[in-house]
């Protein structure tokens, strides 16, 4: 599911979409001084692919945020909704703005949050809400992802609470995973112990497994490193560093099928990363699979037909294939989507 989208706002009961180029939260700015010594954890409202779902996203996010306070305990200080809204207003956003995950990450950094829960909201069977939520440190290479669907007859508030509870093991084990990262170079044995402690709580802990992979790599144990990276992407299929490491490994051992699968996932995670696109397009062409990038875009557009980023990806893919009509059509649709 794509996590680079337009921001959608809920203002006075009306959802307003702002073109991507017009969005912006200044990086590096600060909104307030934090006195609580516990790391701050921000729970963003899930990003709604359809503007009509903005109010739904706010209700789910509010319930998840409230439940997260119980789960965080003393390890984290959950940012209050009022604090988030104060920060949003400083940047010209309405209260309860629905931000894409990249913008939510920028906001989290600017309010000095160390950990973020972000996600996307779509509609599944019977029109019930489905949310893919990701918990990760704002500067971490990997986190943990859960995908849940609203049960029949379940209120949005109960669904939001259940979503937070599903992230409970990730919240509980995050300090140990971070301890691995902090010590992986200076004290690799202690780092591995910390990671394994996190893994006992959550076997496919994205950050802990990725940390163990880095330790194994430094110890010249490539097979062990790959095993841990494979576990990391199971826990966090949205980790670009983990998928990149897998793709590089598969390419090095000439496993074309697995390389293609890894590179396709990298495009799904970061469809607008131009340097990445150019590199992957060249590989697709050289490996005899030039249509792969366009296939990734088309797959995503079937699920999310208003995704401007995927039209951007498709336009670039078509241009690379010298299919100029396809490139122009996708570009025109991208601008039309971006301005509606």
Buried (B, 14 or more C-beta within 10 A) or exposed (E): BBBBBBBBBBEEEEBBBBBBEEBEBEEEEEBEEBEEEBBBBBBBBBBBBBBEBBBBBBBBBBBBBBBBBEBBEEBBBBBEBEBBBBBBEBBEBBBBBBBBBBBBBBBBBBBBBBBBBBBBBBBEEEEBBBBBBBBBBBEBBBBBBBBBBBEEEBEBBBBBBBBBBBBBBBBBBBBBBBBBBBBBEEBBEBBBBBBBBBBEBBEBBBBBBBBBBBBBBEEEBBEBBBBBBBBBBBBBBBBBBBBBBBBEBBBEEEEEEBBBBBBBBBBBBBBBBEEBBEBBBEBBBEBEBBEBBBBBBBEBBEEBEBBBBBBBBBBBBBBBBEBEEBBEBBBEBBEEBBEE
